[in-house]
């Protein structure tokens, strides 16, 4: 299998590239910082021209393309009622539109072979579980699931499309939140890197890959609840956030001042 992996130097991407190569796949990665030794091409996926060049080079290197795995993403906390620029737009441009650009550039190669090509989008449980200060991230990840659905509809005769929904996994994407006192650790169900890497690799190898999947059994239950009883899930989240406000969980964050006032009456 010939695979293109975005975010290939990241917390999920690097171990996925290593695992796939152990299994005999040929892999080229895209990342903001390239590495000749690891066959990772430098590419800013918010730059359309850079994406076209990098994907074309990857296809030439691999001699074709069988699958694309999307990990590339950033996480910058934002206020849902605050300005879009620069942080919210940066998150959406990278996490959603970056995946769209790469997929569009790769589609001719993915769909020209005798077998169906494969695209795996690594979304997030925050696509269906709304939490404070991750609105841009949630919009991007929920949009990713909608884009995956559109691909299935328009290209399903030539593509297998899978969307994976991780929980909280300790990777560098969470550093921006920690820096402003808004860590997601303990706020979201925890999973391990290997849960997600293993899930992605299994879907790439499956004869009939899943449409949507979490990385663990607990994640599957949560995914079902988020899809089928979203109002109940949301009420539970609101109740927990109110308790956290009362406990002072958000008191150290400048970004959270408005929420603390609205939900707790605290200044």
Residue pairs with C-beta under 8 A, 6 or more apart in sequence:
1 20
1 24
1 25
1 26
1 66
1 67
1 204
2 25
2 26
2 27
2 62
2 63
2 64
2 65
2 66
2 67
3 20
3 25
3 26
3 27
3 28
3 62
3 65
3 66
3 67
3 68
3 69
3 204
4 27
4 28
4 29
4 30
4 55
4 58
4 62
4 65
4 67
4 68
4 69
4 102
4 106
5 13
5 16
5 17
5 20
5 27
5 28
5 29
5 30
5 68
5 69
5 71
6 13
6 29
6 30
6 31
6 45
6 68
6 69
6 70
6 71
6 72
6 98
6 99
6 102
7 13
7 30
7 31
7 70
7 71
7 72
7 73
8 14
8 16
8 17
8 27
8 29
8 30
8 31
8 38
8 40
8 71
9 29
9 31
9 32
9 33
9 35
9 38
9 40
10 31
10 71
10 72
10 171
10 172
10 173
11 169
11 170
11 171
11 172
11 173
11 193
12 71
12 122
12 166
12 169
12 171
12 193
12 196
12 197
12 200
13 29
13 31
13 69
13 71
13 72
15 193
15 194
15 197
16 69
16 71
16 197
16 200
16 201
17 27
17 29
17 38
17 40
19 197
19 201
20 27
20 201
20 204
21 27
23 201
23 205
25 204
26 62
27 39
28 39
28 40
28 41
28 57
28 58
28 61
28 62
29 38
29 39
29 40
29 41
30 40
30 41
30 43
30 45
30 54
30 55
30 58
30 72
30 102
31 40
31 41
31 42
31 43
31 72
32 42
32 43
32 44
33 40
33 42
34 40
34 41
34 42
34 43
39 61
41 54
41 57
41 58
42 54
43 50
43 51
43 53
43 54
44 50
45 51
45 72
45 94
45 98
45 99
45 101
45 102
46 90
46 93
46 94
46 97
46 98
46 101
48 101
51 98
51 101
51 102
51 105
52 105
55 102
55 105
55 106
55 109
56 105
58 65
59 65
59 106
59 109
64 109
64 112
64 113
65 106
65 109
65 110
65 117
66 110
66 113
66 115
66 117
66 118
67 110
67 117
67 118
67 119
67 120
67 204
68 102
68 103
68 106
68 110
68 117
68 118
68 119
68 120
69 120
69 122
69 200
69 204
70 99
70 102
70 103
70 119
70 120
70 121
70 122
70 144
71 122
72 94
72 95
72 98
72 99
72 102
73 94
73 95
73 98
73 122
73 140
73 173
74 90
74 91
74 94
74 95
74 173
74 176
75 91
75 134
75 137
75 173
75 174
75 176
75 177
76 87
76 88
76 90
76 91
76 136
76 137
76 176
76 177
77 87
77 133
77 134
77 176
77 177
77 180
77 182
77 255
78 87
78 88
78 91
78 133
78 134
78 135
78 136
78 255
79 133
79 135
79 255
79 258
80 133
80 135
81 258
82 88
87 136
88 135
88 136
89 136
91 136
91 137
91 140
92 136
92 139
92 140
92 143
94 140
95 137
95 140
95 141
95 144
96 139
96 140
96 141
96 143
96 144
96 147
99 121
99 144
99 147
100 147
103 119
103 147
103 151
107 155
109 117
110 117
110 118
110 119
110 158
110 159
111 117
111 155
111 158
111 159
116 158
116 159
116 160
117 158
117 159
117 160
118 159
118 160
118 161
118 162
118 203
118 204
118 209
119 148
119 151
119 159
119 160
119 161
119 162
120 162
120 163
120 164
120 200
120 203
120 204
120 209
121 144
121 145
121 147
121 148
121 161
121 162
121 163
121 164
122 164
122 166
122 196
122 200
123 141
123 142
123 144
123 145
123 163
123 164
123 165
123 166
124 137
124 138
124 141
124 165
124 166
125 165
125 166
125 167
125 188
125 189
125 214
125 219
125 222
125 223
125 226
126 134
126 137
126 138
126 141
126 188
127 138
127 141
127 142
127 144
127 145
127 165
128 142
128 165
128 223
128 226
128 227
128 230
128 233
129 188
129 222
129 226
129 233
129 237
130 138
130 234
130 237
131 138
131 184
131 187
131 188
131 237
131 241
132 182
132 241
132 250
132 256
132 259
133 177
133 182
133 255
133 256
133 259
134 184
144 163
145 163
145 212
148 161
148 162
148 163
151 159
151 161
152 159
152 161
152 211
155 161
160 208
160 209
161 211
162 203
162 209
162 210
162 211
162 212
162 213
163 211
163 212
163 213
164 196
164 199
164 200
164 203
164 213
164 214
164 215
165 212
165 213
165 214
165 215
165 219
165 223
166 191
166 195
166 196
166 214
166 215
166 219
167 188
167 189
167 190
167 191
167 214
167 215
167 216
167 218
167 219
167 222
168 174
168 184
168 185
168 187
168 188
168 189
168 190
168 191
169 190
169 191
169 192
169 193
169 195
169 196
170 185
170 193
171 193
174 183
174 184
174 185
177 183
177 184
180 253
180 254
180 255
181 250
181 252
181 253
181 254
181 255
181 256
182 250
182 253
182 255
182 256
189 218
189 219
189 222
191 215
191 216
191 219
195 215
195 216
195 219
196 215
198 215
199 213
199 214
199 215
203 209
203 210
203 213
212 223
213 220
213 223
214 220
214 222
214 223
225 232
225 233
226 233
241 259
241 263
242 263
242 264
244 250
245 259
245 260
245 263
245 264
245 266
246 264
250 256
250 259
250 260
251 260
251 266
260 266
260 267
261 267
